[in-house]
Amino acid sequence: MKKIDVVRAWRDPEYRAGLSEAELAQLPPHPAEAMEVSDEALLGVVAGLRPEGSATSTPTSSCDCCCA
């Protein structure tokens, strides 16, 4: 499947509905498609901080309004 056809299939529901099952099977997942993240992976997420022991454990940006 050509790149232009892939993009059209992602964007145009009518075009996608006209594709065969074989063509749909060749279609890669949409890059903005929802993804699942396990609860375990989310446990390490804390307001933009990196996990302890990583290269840096400081916030990725500074903020004077609430992080002082």
C-alpha positions in Angstrom: 0.0 0.0 0.0 1.4 3.4 -1.0 2.0 6.0 1.7 -0.6 8.3 0.2 -3.2 5.6 0.4 -2.3 4.8 4.0 -2.8 8.5 5.0 -6.1 8.7 3.1 -7.3 5.5 4.8 -6.5 7.1 8.2 -8.3 10.3 7.4 -11.2 9.3 5.2 -13.7 6.9 6.8 -15.5 6.4 3.5 -12.3 5.4 1.7 -11.3 3.1 4.6 -14.8 1.5 4.5 -14.2 0.6 0.8 -10.9 -1.3 1.5 -10.8 -5.0 1.4 -9.9 -7.1 4.5 -6.5 -7.8 3.0 -5.9 -4.0 2.5 -7.0 -3.2 6.0 -4.6 -5.9 7.3 -1.7 -4.0 5.6 -2.7 -0.7 7.1 -0.3 0.3 9.9 -1.7 1.7 13.2 -2.5 5.4 13.1 0.4 7.3 14.9 -2.1 9.2 17.0 -4.1 6.2 17.9 -4.8 5.6 21.6 -2.4 3.4 23.4 -2.6 1.4 26.5 -0.3 2.1 29.4 -0.2 -0.4 32.3 -0.9 0.7 35.9 2.6 -0.3 36.8 4.1 2.1 34.2 1.9 4.9 35.5 3.1 4.5 39.0 6.5 6.1 38.1 4.9 9.2 36.6 5.0 12.2 39.0 4.2 15.6 37.6 7.0 15.8 35.1 9.7 14.4 37.4 12.0 11.7 36.2 12.3 8.5 38.3 15.1 8.6 41.0 18.3 7.2 39.7 17.8 8.5 36.1 20.1 11.0 34.5 18.3 13.9 36.3 15.6 13.9 38.9 14.7 17.5 38.6 11.5 18.9 36.9 11.8 19.2 33.1 10.7 22.9 33.4 10.6 25.5 36.1 7.5 27.3 37.3 7.3 30.3 39.7 3.5 30.0 40.2 3.2 26.7 42.1 6.5 25.0 42.4 8.4 27.5 44.6 
